[in-house]
Amino acid sequence: MADQDIINLVREQIDAQNAQDDNRLGATVTDDYVYNEFGTQRRVQGRQAWVELWQGWRQAFPDVKGTIQNVFVSGNQAVAEVTWDGTLQGDFVGPGGTISANGKRMQDLHTAFVYTAEGAKLKEVNVYFDIAALIQQISP
């Protein structure tokens, strides 16, 4: 894939998440997509498992929106810097337990996605964010 194709694929994934369009979201990844979320220590494999994990984020933050700050490509890998904003309107289940819906805002949660592309899809991603900052923002 050309660099611009990978950038477009990353942008499509974030746009699909913002649009809450699971079909578009699933179309950006391979059947055996691997998602590693180091902030929560979650790892899933497979398109459907990943879409379901994302649905959990959306259930906790139904108005969540990601804004891409930068995307860099080298070979078949891309790094995307994304900030997330949303309101805790559902239960958030994290590594330290559950935080109940309370209307608090997650603001400017800086996240780095390290993607690996294969063919015309994303094959794997490692996701890095500061879980302590998130918990601090949304805790009662």
Summary of the structure (lengths in Angstrom):
residues: 140
radius of gyration: 14.5
end to end distance: 45.5
largest distance: 45.9
contacts: 418
relative contact order: 0.20
helix: 32%
strand: 45%
